[in-house]
Structures are given as structure tokens and as C-alpha cells.
Amino acid sequence: MAFHPIPGIVPAEPPGSAGQSSPVTAASAAVAVPSADVPAEAAAGTGAVPVAVLVPVPTDAELDGVVLDASKLHVYQVALELHTQCSVLVAVLHRVVRDQLERASLSVLLNTAEAGGRRSRRDKARYFAYARGSATEVAALLDVLERRQLAAPAAIRSARRLAIRAIQMLTRVHQRLSE
């Protein structure tokens, strides 16, 4: 992993390496101390030395094949497709409706992702419920588009099918988590 140092901070030497030069590793870069660029008065008088933690940044090769929990969920994939369709459904001319549709469809996706990243059943259920509410909002906005003839009927039907499917899936997963 590559490390990106913080300006003014130098990595601390690992225990037992007094004066030896060695490459920065995850173990040796876990704690850092201020360099000469940091004013002495920052640490003077308190007996404390300011420290910084260097966080390893994974390389592209290390990230290949990494899949986040949410993207494993079928409902996440449906929400992603719903957002993709909604983001191009309405002409820029109707910016208020377009903005609301994009926000609601993005909320379905993001709350589903948030639920997928949570560990407790209660937290997961809460975020899936938020996502369901946003999916219902998307369905209502699609009704508005249809009534006002702001988008192609076939595109509205396609997006509505995805919204209904997302609502069904989110309802079911919320029910299972709430049992």
C-alpha cells in the first residue's frame, strides 16, 4: 500500500529500529510525530507531543475485485438502474421536476447502499424503509410526468416498472429485518 504523508509530519521509527533506515510500512507508519516544520510551541508546555495517524491508501491493483456489501444486493442494482433511467427522463426545460426526480431516485440508491453497509438489523431496516419511501416518491413523480406529458410514455413505463420492483423488494427486505 502507498502512504500519503501529511505535510509537516514524519513517520515515527518502528520500535527497535533506532537510526536504521527502513521503508515506511503499515506497521511503521501507524503513528507519526511532527517534523521540524511544526512550531515547537504547539507541543511545548503540555508535555504532550502532537501525533498524526497515517492511513494506508490502497492501490488500484489492491482494489480490483473488491465488492462493497451494498453492490451485492439485487435491490441495489435495481435502484442503480432506476436512478440511471430517471436521470435522463425529463428535459432540462422542466428543471424543478427533473431535479426532484433525480434527488428521489438517488435517495433510493444511497439509502439502499447505507442499509447494506450497516451491521445491526435495526439500522438496516431503518435505511431500507427510507429507501422505500424514496422509491414511492419516484413512482409519484413518474405519475406527474405522465399526467403532464413531460417524458416519453415508454420511458415512463420502464422507469415505473423499476420503481415498483424496488418498492416490492424494499418492502420485503424491511419486513424480514423487522420480524
C-alpha positions in Angstrom: 0.0 0.0 0.0 1.1 3.5 -0.7 1.2 6.1 2.1 0.5 9.7 1.5 2.2 11.7 4.2 0.7 14.7 5.9 2.8 17.9 5.4 4.8 18.7 8.5 4.5 15.1 9.8 7.2 12.5 9.5 6.6 8.8 10.2 7.7 7.5 13.6 10.5 5.0 13.7 9.3 1.5 14.5 10.4 0.0 17.8 13.9 -1.4 17.7 15.0 0.4 14.5 16.8 3.3 16.2 18.6 5.1 13.5 18.1 2.4 10.9 16.7 3.5 7.6 13.8 1.3 6.5 10.9 1.8 4.1 7.6 3.0 5.5 5.3 0.1 6.1 1.8 -0.3 7.6 3.3 -1.1 11.0 5.9 1.7 11.0 3.6 4.4 9.6 0.7 3.8 12.0 1.9 6.6 14.3 3.7 9.8 13.2 5.4 12.7 15.0 5.7 16.3 14.0 8.7 17.3 11.9 10.8 20.5 12.2 8.1 22.4 10.2 5.7 22.2 13.1 6.2 25.0 15.6 7.8 23.9 18.9 5.2 25.9 20.9 2.5 23.6 19.6 3.8 20.8 21.8 5.7 23.0 24.4 4.4 23.3 27.9 2.0 20.4 27.8 4.4 17.6 27.8 2.3 16.1 25.0 3.6 15.6 21.5 1.0 16.1 18.7 0.7 12.9 16.7 -0.9 12.1 13.4 -2.0 8.8 12.1 -1.0 7.9 8.5 -3.7 6.0 6.7 -2.7 3.5 4.1 -4.2 4.2 0.7 -4.8 1.0 -1.3 -3.5 0.9 -4.9 -5.8 0.3 -7.9 -4.5 -3.3 -8.1 -5.5 -3.9 -4.5 -9.0 -2.6 -5.1 -9.6 -4.8 -8.2 -12.2 -7.3 -7.3 -13.3 -5.6 -4.1 -17.1 -5.5 -3.9 -18.9 -3.5 -1.3 -21.8 -5.1 0.6 -24.5 -3.0 -1.0 -23.5 -3.8 -4.6 -24.1 -7.5 -3.9 -27.7 -6.7 -3.3 -30.2 -7.2 -6.2 -32.3 -4.3 -4.9 -29.2 -2.1 -5.1 -28.8 -3.0 -8.8 -32.5 -2.2 -9.4 -32.1 1.1 -7.6 -29.0 1.9 -9.7 -30.8 1.2 -12.9 -33.8 3.3 -11.7 -31.6 6.3 -11.0 -29.9 5.9 -14.3 -33.2 6.0 -16.2 -34.6 8.8 -14.1 -31.6 11.0 -14.6 -32.3 11.2 -18.4 -36.0 11.0 -18.4 -37.0 14.7 -18.1 -35.8 17.5 -20.4 -33.7 20.2 -18.8 -36.5 22.6 -19.6 -38.5 21.2 -16.7 -35.7 21.6 -14.2 -37.8 21.5 -11.0 -39.4 18.2 -11.7 -36.2 16.8 -13.1 -34.2 17.9 -10.0 -36.8 16.3 -7.7 -36.9 13.1 -9.7 -33.1 12.8 -9.7 -32.9 13.5 -5.9 -35.6 11.0 -5.1 -34.1 8.3 -7.3 -30.6 9.0 -5.9 -32.0 8.7 -2.4 -33.4 5.2 -3.2 -29.9 4.2 -4.3 -28.0 5.9 -1.4 -30.3 4.7 1.3 -30.1 1.1 -0.1 -26.3 1.4 0.0 -26.4 2.8 3.5 -28.5 -0.1 4.6 -26.1 -2.6 3.0 -23.3 -1.0 5.0 -25.0 -1.2 8.3 -24.4 -4.1 10.7 -27.4 -4.1 13.0 -30.8 -5.4 11.8 -32.5 -2.3 13.2 -30.2 0.1 11.3 -30.6 -1.9 8.1 -34.4 -1.9 8.4 -34.5 1.8 9.0 -32.4 2.7 5.9 -34.3 0.2 3.8 -37.5 1.9 5.0 -36.1 5.3 3.9 -35.2 3.9 0.5 -38.7 2.5 0.2 -40.2 5.9 0.9 -38.0 7.5 -1.7 -39.0 4.8 -4.3 -42.6 5.6 -3.6 -41.8 9.3 -4.2 -40.2 8.3 -7.5 -43.4 6.5 -8.5 -45.4 9.6 -7.7 -43.1 11.8 -9.7 -43.5 9.4 -12.7 -47.3 9.8 -12.4 -46.7 13.6 -12.6 -44.5 13.2 -15.7 -47.2 11.0 -17.3 -50.0 13.4 -16.5 -48.1 16.5 -17.7 -46.7 14.6 -20.7 -43.2 15.7 -19.8 -41.5 12.5 -21.0 -42.0 9.7 -23.5 -44.7 7.2 -22.3 -42.5 4.1 -23.0 -39.6 5.6 -20.9 -42.0 6.4 -18.1 -43.4 2.8 -18.1 -39.9 1.4 -18.0 -38.9 3.6 -15.0 -42.3 2.8 -13.3 -41.6 -1.0 -13.6 -38.3 -0.5 -11.9 -39.8 1.8 -9.2 -42.5 -0.8 -8.4 -39.9 -3.6 -8.4 -37.7 -1.6 -6.0 -40.7 -0.8 -3.7 -41.6 -4.5 -3.7 -38.1 -5.6 -2.9 -37.5 -2.9 -0.2 -40.9 -3.8 1.4 -40.0 -7.4 1.6 -36.4 -6.9 3.0 -37.8 -4.4 5.5 -40.4 -6.9 6.7 -37.8 -9.7 7.0 -35.5 -7.4 9.1 -38.4 -6.3 11.3 -39.5 -9.8 12.2 
